[in-house]
Amino acid sequence: MKQVFTRILGIEIGFTTKVEDFIKHKNEKITYTKQPLQNEFFVRSHDLLFEQGINDVDINVMSWDNVPCFFFAGERSNLPFDIFAASFYLISRYEEYLPHVKDAHGRFPSKGSLAYEHKFLERPVVDIWAMKLFVILKERFPVLVQGPRKYKFLSLIDVTTSHCYANRGVIRGAAGFLLDLGTFRIKRLIERIAVGLNIKKDPYDNFATLIEWHKKLKINSIFFFQFANYSKYDKNVSTNSNNFRSLIKYIGDYSTMALAASYSSFNDVELLKNEKHNLEEVVNRPVNYSRMRYNRVDVPETYRNLIAAEFTDDFTMGYSYQIGFRAGTCTPFQFYDIPLEVQQPIKVFPFVLHDYALREIHKKKELERRMDAIYNEIKLVKGTFISVFSNELLGSDHTFDWKEVYHQLISKYHV
């Protein structure tokens, strides 16, 4: 209720389970139950929000003015479906508690989601439902006023590998050189030597350019730095590197600094706390924001671990290889822990677009069309457009000039 009314529509609400108090109330009121009391605005409730734990849920997706919806409410209801139960199902990630086959990194597969199956993954349906609800309520209660809500753009920059060749140390640098030599990657070998001799800038070192663009366009950005020991999936430069630490401090002067948690810390709370503490010592300020390596989220354990490590906001909710709204919304929300039946003290900021997903698109016009469509959907409901790019991709050779794609994105969609 608070997500739909307060956070999306900007309308303060109160609750009562006492019939006499409800009847005496003279202002706008809604009945959310199985039967209306009088002739008030009535939304027939689905059983979902009155249950405990996780149960199999029968879902039949229908259309409400060309918007997918589910949990049909019946003819007597003023809404054709239970918007609150449906919103809760998507935002709580209810389906991720149900049995499913995880991918190689233990992630919930995008193609296993209800939104993907019924082709509404690229629509922020929760926000759309809320806006449609307000229109209907306004007809019934003409004095009802929606609170202020503005479109926002937020750029997340993942820095899990700050440099391709530089600051790697003698041993790792030599190993990389021999590997490139042994596999006959001549172009890479020449580039490695040029960087080593300071003839050429490291390809991943595009930080000054990004900061310049962000300042010029007044982009709200967060840089997520991995600050962890070397492992199979964590291959950033050494945390002892003075150049690396100086880079972090430099960027911290211009942008919000956050932790890109290591792959190794996924199920290790103490390691997660240690990485957070070590990064805080470098930037000399609290680090409250997190992103998990490879967008690994295991509900509810991941959020319980983040809370234990004293993070307040997380930016991992989204799919690596699929554009879209994993939680059905473009509005930040408080995580709700279903097994504990409690709203947890961590805010989830869902991203809609990851650079890995864009790499799956091979034509420039199709890339632009998909990004425009997402922007238009979010702009229509005055939501928050959150994109994720890595300095690694921006400095790599791929189908497109990714720095150009990124610059086009922030130039076009930041307002």
Secondary structure per residue as TSV (DSSP state, phi and psi in degrees):
chain	resnum	aa	ss	phi	psi
A	1	M	-	360.0	-45.1
A	2	K	H	-68.7	-34.4
A	3	Q	I	-64.6	-46.7
A	4	V	I	-69.6	-51.2
A	5	F	I	-82.0	-53.5
A	6	T	I	-77.8	-51.5
A	7	R	I	-80.0	-33.3
A	8	I	I	-93.7	-49.7
A	9	L	S	-92.0	-13.4
A	10	G	-	70.0	32.0
A	11	I	-	-115.2	122.2
A	12	E	-	-74.9	141.2
A	13	I	-	-134.0	159.7
A	14	G	-	-130.5	166.1
A	15	F	-	-129.9	148.6
A	16	T	-	-150.5	145.7
A	17	T	-	-111.0	4.9
A	18	K	-	-95.2	120.8
A	19	V	H	-59.2	-43.1
A	20	E	H	-63.8	-38.0
A	21	D	H	-67.2	-38.0
A	22	F	H	-66.2	-45.4
A	23	I	H	-64.3	-38.5
A	24	K	H	-70.4	-23.7
A	25	H	-	-66.3	126.0
A	26	K	-	-95.6	-15.5
A	27	N	S	-91.2	-166.5
A	28	E	-	-59.5	135.9
A	29	K	-	-151.7	151.9
A	30	I	E	-129.5	138.2
A	31	T	E	-98.1	125.8
A	32	Y	E	-120.1	92.5
A	33	T	E	-163.3	-164.1
A	34	K	S	-85.0	-28.7
A	35	Q	S	-135.5	142.5
A	36	P	-	-72.3	154.0
A	37	L	S	-84.1	-49.5
A	38	Q	S	-131.4	-122.0
A	39	N	S	-114.8	27.5
A	40	E	S	-72.4	171.5
A	41	F	E	-65.3	125.2
A	42	F	E	-125.6	127.8
A	43	V	E	-118.3	114.3
A	44	R	E	-71.4	126.9
A	45	S	-	-84.5	140.6
A	46	H	-	-80.3	161.8
A	47	D	S	-72.3	-16.6
A	48	L	G	-53.2	-47.1
A	49	L	G	-77.5	-4.4
A	50	F	G	-107.1	3.2
A	51	E	-	-93.9	167.2
A	52	Q	-	-118.8	144.9
A	53	G	S	74.3	-163.6
A	54	I	-	-110.7	132.5
A	55	N	-	-134.5	159.0
A	56	D	-	-64.9	130.9
A	57	V	-	-117.8	127.4
A	58	D	-	-84.0	118.7
A	59	I	-	-121.8	127.5
A	60	N	-	-122.9	106.9
A	61	V	-	-80.8	127.2
A	62	M	E	-122.8	-169.1
A	63	S	E	-122.4	136.1
A	64	W	E	-123.0	98.1
A	65	D	T	52.1	50.4
A	66	N	T	68.9	15.5
A	67	V	E	-113.6	124.0
A	68	P	E	-59.9	141.7
A	69	C	E	-151.1	164.9
A	70	F	-	-152.5	170.2
A	71	F	S	70.6	66.4
A	72	F	B	-54.2	137.1
A	73	A	-	-104.4	-13.4
A	74	G	-	95.2	168.6
A	75	E	T	-70.6	-31.9
A	76	R	T	-73.0	-21.9
A	77	S	S	-71.3	143.1
A	78	N	S	-73.3	-14.3
A	79	L	S	-117.1	144.3
A	80	P	S	-71.3	-15.7
A	81	F	B	-146.9	165.7
A	82	D	-	-83.4	94.5
A	83	I	H	-61.3	-32.4
A	84	F	H	-75.1	-43.1
A	85	A	H	-67.3	-40.7
A	86	A	H	-65.3	-42.3
A	87	S	H	-63.5	-42.8
A	88	F	H	-62.3	-41.6
A	89	Y	H	-57.5	-43.3
A	90	L	H	-77.4	-46.9
A	91	I	H	-71.3	-35.3
A	92	S	T	-75.2	-10.8
A	93	R	T	60.3	43.6
A	94	Y	G	-51.2	-42.7
A	95	E	G	-65.8	-20.7
A	96	E	G	-79.8	-11.7
A	97	Y	T	-83.6	-23.7
A	98	L	S	-74.5	158.0
A	99	P	-	-57.5	131.4
A	100	H	-	-157.8	160.4
A	101	V	-	-92.0	119.8
A	102	K	-	-82.8	161.0
A	103	D	-	-83.3	-171.5
A	104	A	T	-61.5	-24.2
A	105	H	T	-103.1	13.8
A	106	G	S	77.4	24.1
A	107	R	-	-99.1	150.4
A	108	F	-	-69.4	127.9
A	109	P	-	-77.5	134.8
A	110	S	G	-59.3	-35.5
A	111	K	G	-73.6	-7.0
A	112	G	G	-93.0	1.3
A	113	S	S	-86.7	153.2
A	114	L	H	-61.2	-39.9
A	115	A	H	-64.1	-40.8
A	116	Y	H	-68.3	-44.8
A	117	E	H	-59.3	-38.4
A	118	H	T	-105.7	17.1
A	119	K	T	59.2	40.9
A	120	F	-	-126.9	22.8
A	121	L	T	-63.7	-30.8
A	122	E	T	-94.5	21.1
A	123	R	S	-127.2	131.9
A	124	P	-	-79.7	73.9
A	125	V	H	-61.5	-34.1
A	126	V	H	-61.3	-43.8
A	127	D	H	-68.5	-38.3
A	128	I	H	-63.9	-45.6
A	129	W	H	-57.7	-43.4
A	130	A	H	-61.9	-42.5
A	131	M	H	-65.8	-39.8
A	132	K	H	-66.8	-37.1
A	133	L	H	-60.9	-42.8
A	134	F	H	-62.4	-40.9
A	135	V	H	-58.9	-43.4
A	136	I	H	-68.9	-41.3
A	137	L	H	-64.6	-36.7
A	138	K	H	-63.6	-34.9
A	139	E	H	-65.0	-36.3
A	140	R	H	-82.4	-38.2
A	141	F	-	-124.0	84.6
A	142	P	T	-57.7	-25.5
A	143	V	T	-82.8	-6.9
A	144	L	-	-65.1	132.0
A	145	V	-	-122.1	131.9
A	146	Q	-	-80.8	138.4
A	147	G	-	-70.1	165.7
A	148	P	-	-66.6	135.7
A	149	R	-	-150.0	125.8
A	150	K	-	-120.3	147.0
A	151	Y	-	-62.4	138.6
A	152	K	E	-131.7	151.6
A	153	F	E	-125.2	133.8
A	154	L	E	-133.9	124.6
A	155	S	E	-102.3	123.4
A	156	L	E	-103.5	129.2
A	157	I	E	-113.9	116.0
A	158	D	E	-84.8	124.3
A	159	V	E	-121.1	74.2
A	160	T	S	-91.6	-14.4
A	161	T	-	-140.5	96.9
A	162	S	S	-70.5	-32.4
A	163	H	-	-137.2	145.4
A	164	C	S	-80.5	-42.3
A	165	Y	S	-123.5	-39.1
A	166	A	T	-72.1	156.9
A	167	N	T	59.5	24.7
A	168	R	-	-91.7	-11.1
A	169	G	-	86.4	161.6
A	170	V	H	-65.1	-47.7
A	171	I	H	-66.3	-49.7
A	172	R	H	-67.5	-34.8
A	173	G	H	-64.3	-43.4
A	174	A	H	-66.5	-40.6
A	175	A	H	-63.0	-42.0
A	176	G	H	-64.6	-40.4
A	177	F	H	-60.6	-47.7
A	178	L	H	-65.9	-35.6
A	179	L	H	-65.9	-45.9
A	180	D	H	-62.6	-39.3
A	181	L	H	-66.6	-44.3
A	182	G	H	-69.2	-26.2
A	183	T	T	-101.8	9.0
A	184	F	T	57.5	36.1
A	185	R	-	-88.3	78.4
A	186	I	H	-63.9	-44.4
A	187	K	H	-59.8	-44.2
A	188	R	H	-66.5	-37.7
A	189	L	H	-63.9	-43.5
A	190	I	H	-64.2	-42.2
A	191	E	H	-64.1	-40.6
A	192	R	H	-60.6	-44.1
A	193	I	H	-66.4	-41.8
A	194	A	H	-62.4	-40.2
A	195	V	H	-67.4	-41.6
A	196	G	H	-62.7	-31.7
A	197	L	T	-93.1	7.2
A	198	N	T	61.2	25.0
A	199	I	S	-81.1	-32.6
A	200	K	S	-131.9	149.0
A	201	K	-	-77.5	144.7
A	202	D	-	-58.3	131.3
A	203	P	T	-60.8	-28.5
A	204	Y	T	-83.4	-9.7
A	205	D	-	-85.9	74.1
A	206	N	-	-111.3	21.3
A	207	F	H	-66.6	-41.8
A	208	A	H	-62.8	-39.0
A	209	T	H	-64.1	-45.9
A	210	L	H	-62.0	-44.1
A	211	I	H	-63.4	-40.6
A	212	E	H	-61.6	-46.7
A	213	W	H	-61.7	-45.2
A	214	H	H	-62.2	-41.1
A	215	K	H	-65.5	-44.5
A	216	K	H	-64.1	-41.3
A	217	L	H	-94.4	-1.0
A	218	K	T	57.4	49.9
A	219	I	-	-83.4	131.6
A	220	N	E	-80.9	117.8
A	221	S	E	-133.6	156.5
A	222	I	E	-133.0	128.1
A	223	F	E	-100.2	124.3
A	224	F	E	-104.1	110.0
A	225	F	E	-100.5	131.1
A	226	Q	-	-79.3	131.2
A	227	F	-	-132.1	74.7
A	228	A	-	-141.3	166.0
A	229	N	-	-73.1	155.3
A	230	Y	-	-65.9	136.7
A	231	S	-	-153.3	-175.2
A	232	K	S	-56.0	-42.4
A	233	Y	S	-107.7	-3.2
A	234	D	-	-118.7	105.5
A	235	K	-	-128.7	33.9
A	236	N	-	-73.9	172.1
A	237	V	-	-67.7	163.9
A	238	S	-	-60.8	138.6
A	239	T	T	-68.3	-12.7
A	240	N	T	-86.9	-7.2
A	241	S	-	-67.9	123.0
A	242	N	H	-65.3	-35.3
A	243	N	H	-64.7	-39.6
A	244	F	H	-65.5	-44.7
A	245	R	H	-64.2	-38.7
A	246	S	H	-65.0	-37.8
A	247	L	H	-61.5	-45.0
A	248	I	H	-60.6	-44.3
A	249	K	H	-64.9	-39.7
A	250	Y	H	-61.0	-48.6
A	251	I	H	-68.5	-33.6
A	252	G	H	-62.4	-18.7
A	253	D	T	-76.3	-18.4
A	254	Y	T	-118.6	-17.1
A	255	S	S	-145.8	163.1
A	256	T	E	-68.1	135.6
A	257	M	E	-104.9	136.6
A	258	A	E	-144.1	171.4
A	259	L	E	-100.9	126.3
A	260	A	E	-91.0	98.1
A	261	A	E	-61.8	142.8
A	262	S	-	-72.8	160.9
A	263	Y	G	-60.4	-38.8
A	264	S	G	-66.9	-24.5
A	265	S	G	-87.2	1.3
A	266	F	T	-55.8	-43.8
A	267	N	T	-115.1	21.5
A	268	D	-	-128.1	94.8
A	269	V	H	-63.0	-39.6
A	270	E	H	-65.0	-39.1
A	271	L	H	-66.5	-40.0
A	272	L	H	-60.5	-45.0
A	273	K	H	-61.8	-40.3
A	274	N	H	-65.9	-42.8
A	275	E	H	-63.1	-42.0
A	276	K	H	-61.8	-47.4
A	277	H	H	-61.8	-43.3
A	278	N	H	-65.9	-38.1
A	279	L	H	-69.2	-38.1
A	280	E	H	-61.5	-35.0
A	281	E	H	-67.0	-30.9
A	282	V	H	-74.6	-44.6
A	283	V	H	-89.8	-9.2
A	284	N	T	57.8	40.6
A	285	R	S	-161.1	161.1
A	286	P	-	-64.2	142.2
A	287	V	-	-109.7	107.2
A	288	N	-	-106.3	-11.5
A	289	Y	E	-106.5	145.3
A	290	S	E	-138.0	154.9
A	291	R	E	-139.7	138.6
A	292	M	E	-89.4	142.7
A	293	R	G	-56.7	134.0
A	294	Y	G	59.4	23.3
A	295	N	G	54.7	41.8
A	296	R	-	-82.0	116.9
A	297	V	-	-131.4	123.7
A	298	D	-	-120.2	97.7
A	299	V	T	-76.4	139.1
A	300	P	T	-94.7	-0.6
A	301	E	H	-58.7	-42.1
A	302	T	H	-58.1	-44.5
A	303	Y	H	-73.1	-31.4
A	304	R	H	-64.1	-40.1
A	305	N	H	-66.2	-41.4
A	306	L	H	-65.0	-38.1
A	307	I	H	-66.2	-41.8
A	308	A	H	-61.9	-30.9
A	309	A	T	-87.5	3.9
A	310	E	T	69.0	35.7
A	311	F	-	-84.9	145.9
A	312	T	-	-105.6	-23.4
A	313	D	E	-140.0	138.9
A	314	D	E	-127.0	144.6
A	315	F	-	-124.6	33.6
A	316	T	-	-98.7	-11.7
A	317	M	-	-72.3	101.2
A	318	G	S	170.0	176.6
A	319	Y	-	-109.5	138.1
A	320	S	S	-67.1	-43.6
A	321	Y	S	-110.8	14.9
A	322	Q	S	-139.2	124.5
A	323	I	-	-70.1	138.2
A	324	G	S	147.8	179.8
A	325	F	-	-103.9	97.1
A	326	R	T	-58.6	-36.2
A	327	A	T	-102.3	11.9
A	328	G	S	74.4	11.6
A	329	T	-	-144.8	154.7
A	330	C	S	-114.4	27.2
A	331	T	S	-121.9	129.0
A	332	P	-	-56.6	148.7
A	333	F	E	-145.2	156.8
A	334	Q	E	-78.4	136.1
A	335	F	E	-72.7	131.9
A	336	Y	E	-107.2	122.3
A	337	D	E	-90.2	103.4
A	338	I	T	-65.4	-46.8
A	339	P	T	-59.3	-33.9
A	340	L	T	-90.2	-9.1
A	341	E	T	51.8	52.5
A	342	V	E	-148.7	143.0
A	343	Q	E	-80.1	119.9
A	344	Q	E	-84.4	153.2
A	345	P	E	-81.6	52.6
A	346	I	E	-141.6	132.0
A	347	K	E	-94.8	136.6
A	348	V	E	-105.2	124.2
A	349	F	-	-106.4	103.5
A	350	P	-	-79.0	127.7
A	351	F	-	-91.3	155.7
A	352	V	-	-110.8	-20.4
A	353	L	E	-141.0	120.3
A	354	H	E	-113.7	142.6
A	355	D	H	-61.2	-28.1
A	356	Y	H	-60.9	-37.9
A	357	A	H	-66.6	-37.2
A	358	L	H	-67.3	-30.1
A	359	R	T	-66.3	-17.7
A	360	E	T	-77.8	-11.8
A	361	I	-	-98.6	129.1
A	362	H	-	-109.1	-3.1
A	363	K	-	-120.0	133.6
A	364	K	H	-60.0	-43.1
A	365	K	H	-64.5	-38.5
A	366	E	H	-67.3	-38.9
A	367	L	H	-59.2	-48.7
A	368	E	H	-65.3	-39.4
A	369	R	H	-62.6	-43.5
A	370	R	H	-66.1	-41.9
A	371	M	H	-67.2	-40.0
A	372	D	H	-61.5	-42.3
A	373	A	H	-62.3	-43.1
A	374	I	H	-63.9	-46.1
A	375	Y	H	-57.8	-46.0
A	376	N	H	-62.6	-39.2
A	377	E	H	-62.8	-44.9
A	378	I	H	-71.3	-41.2
A	379	K	H	-61.3	-37.7
A	380	L	H	-62.2	-34.9
A	381	V	T	-103.3	8.7
A	382	K	T	55.5	45.4
A	383	G	-	-92.9	-161.8
A	384	T	E	-114.8	118.4
A	385	F	E	-89.0	113.1
A	386	I	E	-116.9	121.3
A	387	S	E	-113.1	154.2
A	388	V	E	-125.4	119.9
A	389	F	E	-128.3	150.7
A	390	S	E	-109.3	144.7
A	391	N	H	-61.1	-25.1
A	392	E	H	-65.0	-50.1
A	393	L	H	-65.3	-40.7
A	394	L	H	-62.3	-21.7
A	395	G	T	-106.9	12.0
A	396	S	S	-105.9	161.5
A	397	D	-	-92.0	115.5
A	398	H	S	-140.7	-161.4
A	399	T	S	-57.4	-43.5
A	400	F	S	-114.8	168.4
A	401	D	-	-80.4	99.2
A	402	W	H	-70.0	-25.6
A	403	K	H	-66.3	-37.4
A	404	E	H	-66.2	-41.8
A	405	V	H	-61.7	-44.3
A	406	Y	H	-64.6	-43.6
A	407	H	H	-63.5	-39.0
A	408	Q	H	-63.5	-41.3
A	409	L	H	-63.8	-50.3
A	410	I	H	-70.9	-30.3
A	411	S	H	-68.4	-39.5
A	412	K	H	-86.0	-33.3
A	413	Y	H	-110.7	4.3
A	414	H	-	-77.1	-10.5
A	415	V	-	-130.5	360.0
